[in-house]
Amino acid sequence: MPSETPARNPSGRWLILAAVGFVVLIQAAWWGFGDLMVARGVFADGDSYTRLIRAERLALTGDWLDARIPRANAPHGTSVHWTRPFDVLLLILALPLLPALGLKSALFWAGVVVSPLLHVALAAAVAWATTPLLGRFGGAIAGALTATQVGVLGFSLVGRADHHMMFVCLAALAIGFLIRSLFDVGGGTTSVFRAGLCLAMGLWVGPEFLVLMALLLIVIGLPWLTGARGSARRGVGLTGGLLAGLMIAVAIERWSTGFFDISYDRVSIVHVSMVALLMVFWV
């Protein structure tokens, strides 16, 4: 038995790499033969430019809490409800290019590649998440098939610098951890706690993730209604991970002021309170 384990693990890694390679091939083919935006130096929509402006202002001012865009709606300026995780990701991708290109050009190319890179991460996440259900080969096929989905490609092609692919990646991770917890007869509390953390990260990115949160709570709740073993522990683990992650997210997003400010369109004490009540129920 010990001799079989090393033989199985590399094959799983190679299958995931094959799925990732297929996605890279599709993305490269689109960029080379179908791109009508980046070749002309433009992005897909106004949201992409707004994202780059936010990231540029964060880099220049260092003011984490200032969400204003002064030159929009002049002379009053305007602010958007987006949070900081995607801005930080753009800056991380731009950082290696700064010495050669400068801030504006580095951010431009970071915006060009960020969604394709997230698509690559999604392929690996889907392959990993579905392995308990489909096996390693089936999981790799599922990961590769993300490159054939119009809904995924619409948000992942070059020239679209927005946060939607972060949603999909975090959803795949949350579902993968939940699947693993359900396959653990003892309750799978570690995996389901990690699923809660992924949900919290998704809610930090945007409130649209409430839909997935509701679906995963239903998946947890239905076995509990039937008296399935370990279902209550999973409920505690999921809401515990959610609560811990949301408290950290709110503290980081509003670290010096406004921790108790009420906001519905971005992560706030409202979401923390809602999840705390859910955890009280499961406890």
C-alpha positions, 0 to 999 in steps of 0.5 A: 500500500505505501508504494502505491501512494507516490505513484498516484499523486504525480498522475493527479498533478499531471492531469491538473497541469494538462487541464491548465495547459489546455486553458492556456492554449485557448487563451493564447489562441484567442489573444493571438487570433481573436483579440480586437481590444488589447491590440488597439491598446484598449479594454473591454469596458469602462469598469476595467478603466475604473479598476485601473484608476483605483489601483493607481490612486492606491499606489500613488496615495497609499490611502486604503480607505479613500475610495473616491475618484476625484475626476469622475463627476467633476468637481464633486468626484464619485466613489464606487462600492468595490472593495480592495482585494482586486486592486491589490491583485492588480498591483501585485501583478504590476509590481515586477513590471514597474522598473521597466515600464512605470506605473501606468504601463505596468498597470495596463499590462496587469489589467490585460493578463489578470483575468486570463491568469485567474482563468488558469487558476480556475481550471486547477481549482475546478479539477481539484474540487471535482476530483472526489466526485469524478475522479482525477481524470474526470476532474481534469476534464472538468477543469479543461472544459472551463475553456469552452464555457461562454460565461467563463470566457466572457469574463476571462479573456484578455482586456477585461480587468474586473473582479468577476473571475475572482468570484468564480475561482473562490466559488470553485474553492468553496465548493471543493472544500464543501465536497470534501467535508461531505465525503468525510463521515466524521464531519469534515470540520476542517474542510468546511471551515475552509469553505467558510473562509472562501465564502468570506473572501468572496463576500469581501470581493462583492455581495453577489457571493451571498447567492453562493453562500445561501446555496451552500447553507442549503447543502449543509442544512438538508442533511441536518434535516434528515438527521445525517451524522456530522451535519451539525458540526458542518454547519458550525464549521461553515458559519465559523469560517464565514464569521472569522473571515468576515471579521478579518475582512471588515477589519482590513477594509475599514481598519481605522474608522467605520467598523460598525458602519452599516453598508449593504453593497460592500462587506460590513458589520451587517454581514458579520451580524447575519453570519453570527446569527446563523452560527448561533443557530448551528451551535 
